[in-house]
């Protein structure tokens, strides 16, 4: 005669997860649903009235709103492209160099490159604004010292250069994050695989391209999606260096600054929480679409390629 014993209920798991779940729900989930709800209402005669998708129609159909939105969206897209084309490849290159056993003082280089990531956006934005200032900045003096002063321009003051300059400043600040993630992924590669590659005569850069790079592709994919989410949530650096108007002439305006001005108002512009919530909802949908694209398309292909 056999007796079946039920598995004990592990109440301690719920107890340990409850505080984090409650905090995350209070500061993330509830405000998210509140924002989505607010985007479906409009204040009519001092009363919040349900209007459905009219705010979204206004955002995309009204020329005044749509021109500002598409300007901010395209600027945000270019801001993301700069990070993908500069930050992540440079981070991979630095990680490959730091993973070399022949390199001395690796700990010092890792620390020096990673330190800017812990600095405040306000400090970074204000410092680089001082450095690049044509009046009292040190950039003209440094370029003049090497005979390249003719290359200097007020990069933060010209519409065609300002956003790219801020993108490169952001790359300088955060290149340490992909570097450290890729560095950790390279160190996790088993020594047996590398030794087998060396026995087959695959060394140096050939070993990196043929052996190491395919093995760290999942890490590169995660870094890419984190870069996407971070850049489409960007706000601090633009606000600290260019202000809420994201000058010159809205050339550095991204979705974060556009949302800030719309929701809270700025100078002569009156704040509109309903339209601000509409912009925030669009930002959420853009980020959600990008993350889903990575999870259901890119990640599956990476797994097939890896295994």
C-alpha positions as a printed NumPy array, in Angstrom:
array([[  0.   ,   0.   ,   0.   ],
       [  1.481,   3.314,  -1.107],
       [  0.729,   6.68 ,   0.373],
       [  1.055,   9.843,  -1.644],
       [  2.508,  12.826,   0.174],
       [  1.774,  16.307,  -1.022],
       [  4.642,  18.695,  -1.569],
       [  4.82 ,  21.275,   1.212],
       [  3.679,  24.768,   0.387],
       [  6.661,  27.064,   0.417],
       [  5.16 ,  30.111,   2.086],
       [  8.576,  31.614,   2.711],
       [  8.967,  32.362,  -1.022],
       [  5.88 ,  34.596,  -0.971],
       [  7.049,  36.251,   2.227],
       [ 10.434,  37.147,   0.749],
       [  8.951,  38.312,  -2.576],
       [  6.133,  40.354,  -1.044],
       [  8.12 ,  43.502,  -0.054],
       [  9.78 ,  43.869,  -3.469],
       [  6.484,  43.122,  -5.255],
       [  4.577,  45.713,  -3.211],
       [  7.225,  48.399,  -3.716],
       [  7.479,  47.725,  -7.461],
       [  3.687,  47.766,  -7.79 ],
       [  3.401,  51.039,  -5.878],
       [  6.085,  52.978,  -7.775],
       [  5.891,  51.357, -11.225],
       [  2.738,  49.388, -12.026],
       [  0.119,  51.701, -10.495],
       [  1.635,  54.908, -11.998],
       [  1.823,  53.139, -15.373],
       [ -1.867,  52.273, -15.36 ],
       [ -2.651,  55.734, -14.001],
       [ -0.797,  57.292, -16.923],
       [ -2.588,  55.092, -19.451],
       [ -5.914,  56.012, -17.857],
       [ -5.125,  59.729, -17.831],
       [ -4.305,  59.629, -21.559],
       [ -7.925,  58.612, -22.264],
       [ -9.389,  61.664, -20.519],
       [ -9.441,  65.389, -21.182],
       [-10.321,  68.294, -18.949],
       [-13.547,  69.847, -20.257],
       [-15.028,  72.673, -18.191],
       [-12.811,  71.732, -15.232],
       [-14.075,  68.144, -15.342],
       [-12.048,  65.111, -16.429],
       [-14.097,  63.64 , -19.271],
       [-13.497,  60.332, -21.02 ],
       [-12.601,  60.975, -24.675],
       [-11.186,  57.631, -25.734],
       [ -8.379,  57.932, -28.275],
       [ -8.979,  61.595, -29.115],
       [ -5.753,  62.664, -27.408],
       [ -3.811,  60.25 , -29.603],
       [ -5.623,  61.598, -32.672],
       [ -4.667,  65.113, -31.612],
       [ -1.043,  64.115, -31.066],
       [ -0.715,  62.617, -34.551],
       [ -3.329,  64.619, -36.441],
       [ -2.893,  68.193, -35.212],
       [  0.047,  69.77 , -37.112],
       [  1.18 ,  71.681, -34.013],
       [  1.452,  68.52 , -31.941],
       [  2.539,  66.103, -34.653],
       [  5.458,  68.232, -35.866],
       [  6.838,  68.49 , -32.329],
       [  6.308,  64.79 , -31.677],
       [  7.995,  63.588, -34.875],
       [ 10.879,  65.999, -34.333],
       [ 11.396,  64.588, -30.824],
       [ 10.983,  60.995, -32.027],
       [ 13.497,  61.33 , -34.869],
       [ 15.964,  63.057, -32.557],
       [ 15.487,  60.238, -30.054],
       [ 16.046,  57.675, -32.796],
       [ 19.299,  59.36 , -33.84 ],
       [ 20.362,  59.516, -30.186],
       [ 19.849,  55.74 , -30.002],
       [ 21.684,  55.105, -33.281],
       [ 24.737,  57.002, -32.   ],
       [ 24.894,  54.712, -28.974],
       [ 24.451,  51.584, -31.074],
       [ 27.101,  52.573, -33.63 ],
       [ 29.642,  54.099, -31.227],
       [ 29.075,  53.072, -27.622],
       [ 28.505,  49.342, -28.022],
       [ 31.288,  48.646, -30.584],
       [ 33.743,  50.692, -28.497],
       [ 32.6  ,  48.842, -25.39 ],
       [ 33.216,  45.494, -27.104],
       [ 36.653,  46.644, -28.267],
       [ 37.622,  47.834, -24.794],
       [ 36.38 ,  44.605, -23.241],
       [ 38.423,  42.554, -25.704],
       [ 41.529,  44.578, -24.866],
       [ 40.969,  44.291, -21.114],
       [ 40.433,  40.544, -21.403],
       [ 43.889,  40.109, -22.903],
       [ 46.216,  38.484, -20.339],
       [ 49.14 ,  40.452, -21.726],
       [ 47.663,  43.834, -20.767],
       [ 49.076,  45.332, -17.585],
       [ 47.169,  47.566, -15.133],
       [ 43.847,  46.176, -16.291],
       [ 42.154,  46.997, -12.978],
       [ 43.169,  50.65 , -13.289],
       [ 41.831,  50.912, -16.86 ],
       [ 38.55 ,  49.247, -15.917],
       [ 38.049,  51.639, -13.028],
       [ 39.007,  54.733, -15.021],
       [ 36.606,  53.894, -17.85 ],
       [ 33.747,  52.917, -15.535],
       [ 33.944,  55.927, -13.182],
       [ 31.943,  58.317, -15.471],
       [ 28.924,  55.994, -15.253],
       [ 28.49 ,  56.773, -11.547],
       [ 28.604,  60.546, -12.058],
       [ 25.458,  62.636, -11.885],
       [ 23.856,  63.736, -15.155],
       [ 23.893,  67.292, -13.87 ],
       [ 27.643,  67.175, -13.25 ],
       [ 28.343,  65.612, -16.65 ],
       [ 26.09 ,  67.997, -18.57 ],
       [ 27.325,  71.143, -16.843],
       [ 30.993,  70.103, -17.038],
       [ 30.894,  69.343, -20.752],
       [ 28.976,  72.55 , -21.391],
       [ 31.84 ,  74.432, -19.74 ],
       [ 34.491,  72.436, -21.614],
       [ 32.879,  73.069, -25.026],
       [ 32.001,  76.706, -24.41 ],
       [ 33.561,  78.985, -27.065],
       [ 33.984,  81.755, -24.461],
       [ 35.496,  80.135, -21.371],
       [ 35.85 ,  76.469, -22.315],
       [ 39.155,  74.609, -22.498],
       [ 38.361,  72.834, -25.781],
       [ 39.531,  75.755, -28.013],
       [ 42.75 ,  76.058, -26.001],
       [ 43.501,  72.34 , -26.199],
       [ 42.857,  72.227, -29.935],
       [ 44.986,  75.316, -30.412],
       [ 47.828,  73.647, -28.508],
       [ 47.981,  70.872, -31.125],
       [ 47.371,  73.161, -34.087],
       [ 43.764,  72.064, -34.688],
       [ 41.841,  75.103, -33.484],
       [ 40.282,  75.48 , -36.932],
       [ 38.258,  72.342, -36.159],
       [ 36.558,  73.927, -33.168],
       [ 32.955,  75.05 , -33.451],
       [ 30.231,  75.822, -30.899],
       [ 29.028,  72.235, -31.113],
       [ 26.304,  72.663, -28.499],
       [ 25.123,  75.905, -30.078],
       [ 24.599,  74.75 , -33.666],
       [ 21.499,  72.839, -34.658],
       [ 23.351,  70.416, -36.923],
       [ 25.916,  69.442, -34.267],
       [ 24.19 ,  69.751, -30.882],
       [ 22.362,  66.405, -30.724],
       [ 25.316,  64.417, -32.059],
       [ 27.595,  66.122, -29.547],
       [ 25.279,  65.245, -26.658],
       [ 25.057,  61.683, -27.948],
       [ 28.838,  61.366, -27.897],
       [ 28.955,  62.861, -24.391],
       [ 26.452,  60.216, -23.3  ],
       [ 28.617,  57.559, -24.967],
       [ 31.636,  58.815, -23.015],
       [ 29.659,  58.547, -19.792],
       [ 28.152,  55.098, -20.3  ],
       [ 30.617,  53.157, -22.428],
       [ 31.813,  51.498, -19.221],
       [ 28.55 ,  49.547, -18.839],
       [ 28.728,  47.525, -22.095],
       [ 32.471,  47.199, -21.556],
       [ 32.   ,  45.536, -18.159],
       [ 29.157,  43.287, -19.354],
       [ 31.128,  42.076, -22.367],
       [ 34.244,  41.744, -20.237],
       [ 32.361,  39.478, -17.825],
       [ 31.01 ,  37.448, -20.747],
       [ 34.503,  36.999, -22.19 ],
       [ 35.856,  35.828, -18.829],
       [ 33.045,  33.268, -18.564],
       [ 34.141,  31.462, -21.757],
       [ 35.598,  28.075, -20.699],
       [ 39.358,  27.785, -21.066],
       [ 38.916,  24.393, -22.76 ],
       [ 37.275,  26.039, -25.769],
       [ 40.076,  28.574, -26.135],
       [ 42.738,  25.91 , -25.725],
       [ 41.073,  23.784, -28.396],
       [ 41.018,  26.807, -30.716],
       [ 44.714,  27.413, -30.129],
       [ 45.465,  23.782, -30.937],
       [ 43.684,  24.332, -34.254],
       [ 45.855,  27.393, -34.902],
       [ 43.12 ,  29.97 , -34.204],
       [ 44.721,  32.759, -32.191],
       [ 44.672,  36.538, -31.858],
       [ 41.913,  38.447, -33.635],
       [ 40.841,  35.344, -35.551],
       [ 40.052,  33.671, -32.242],
       [ 37.953,  36.645, -31.181],
       [ 35.907,  36.77 , -34.396],
       [ 35.443,  33.008, -34.848],
       [ 35.215,  31.76 , -31.263],
       [ 34.594,  34.486, -28.697],
       [ 32.189,  36.742, -30.593],
       [ 29.613,  34.01 , -31.349],
       [ 29.679,  32.97 , -27.692],
       [ 29.001,  36.479, -26.386],
       [ 26.221,  37.311, -28.878],
       [ 23.488,  36.84 , -26.219],
       [ 25.268,  39.398, -24.02 ],
       [ 25.523,  41.804, -26.958],
       [ 21.793,  41.343, -27.574],
       [ 20.961,  42.16 , -23.951],
       [ 23.196,  45.244, -24.103],
       [ 21.436,  46.368, -27.277],
       [ 17.962,  46.113, -25.78 ],
       [ 19.124,  47.869, -22.6  ],
       [ 20.589,  50.624, -24.78 ],
       [ 17.258,  50.935, -26.595],
       [ 15.25 ,  51.189, -23.373],
       [ 17.698,  53.6  , -21.777],
       [ 17.866,  55.947, -24.762],
       [ 14.113,  56.138, -25.281],
       [ 13.812,  56.991, -21.587],
       [ 16.575,  59.6  , -21.779],
       [ 15.948,  63.029, -20.31 ],
       [ 18.514,  64.061, -17.702],
       [ 21.527,  64.868, -19.881],
       [ 19.529,  66.938, -22.378],
       [ 17.769,  68.825, -19.597],
       [ 20.981,  69.462, -17.645],
       [ 22.916,  70.791, -20.632],
       [ 20.275,  72.36 , -22.899],
       [ 17.341,  73.032, -20.596],
       [ 13.699,  72.076, -21.021],
       [ 13.49 ,  73.842, -24.396],
       [ 16.202,  71.479, -25.719],
       [ 17.847,  74.133, -27.827],
       [ 19.   ,  75.398, -30.126],
       [ 15.565,  75.637, -31.75 ],
       [ 14.488,  72.219, -30.395],
       [ 17.384,  70.534, -32.214],
       [ 18.099,  68.359, -29.158],
       [ 14.464,  67.798, -28.214],
       [ 13.752,  64.133, -27.474],
       [ 10.637,  62.387, -26.224],
       [ 11.65 ,  62.853, -22.589],
       [ 11.994,  66.646, -22.81 ],
       [  8.89 ,  66.894, -25.005],
       [  6.97 ,  64.949, -22.345],
       [  8.334,  67.182, -19.569],
       [  7.282,  70.438, -21.258],
       [  3.877,  69.067, -22.168],
       [  3.023,  67.582, -18.779],
       [  4.412,  70.222, -16.425],
       [  4.539,  73.235, -18.726],
       [  7.498,  75.544, -19.172],
       [  7.743,  79.334, -19.319],
       [  4.662,  80.472, -21.306],
       [  3.497,  76.92 , -22.089],
       [  0.762,  75.683, -19.765],
       [  1.047,  72.109, -18.589],
       [ -1.41 ,  69.546, -19.962],
       [ -1.311,  66.301, -17.93 ],
       [ -3.641,  64.52 , -20.355],
       [ -1.507,  65.173, -23.434],
       [  1.612,  64.542, -21.383],
       [  0.213,  61.139, -20.408],
       [ -0.558,  60.488, -24.066],
       [  3.092,  61.096, -24.97 ],
       [  4.202,  58.89 , -22.07 ],
       [  1.878,  56.133, -23.296],
       [  3.376,  56.343, -26.781],
       [  6.861,  56.117, -25.276],
       [  5.769,  53.026, -23.337],
       [  4.382,  51.412, -26.491],
       [  7.57 ,  52.184, -28.449],
       [  9.745,  50.624, -25.733],
       [  7.377,  47.654, -25.393],
       [  7.492,  47.038, -29.156],
       [ 11.305,  47.189, -29.179],
       [ 11.628,  44.782, -26.237],
       [  9.11 ,  42.337, -27.735],
       [ 10.955,  42.442, -31.062],
       [ 14.147,  41.467, -29.256],
       [ 12.574,  38.742, -27.102],
       [ 10.513,  37.006, -29.775],
       [ 12.651,  37.517, -32.894],
       [ 16.251,  38.47 , -32.182],
       [ 16.792,  36.317, -29.091],
       [ 15.404,  33.203, -30.767],
       [ 17.754,  33.639, -33.712],
       [ 20.687,  34.196, -31.385],
       [ 19.894,  30.95 , -29.584],
       [ 19.699,  29.06 , -32.861],
       [ 22.966,  30.582, -34.   ],
       [ 24.673,  29.784, -30.734],
       [ 23.513,  26.188, -30.409]])
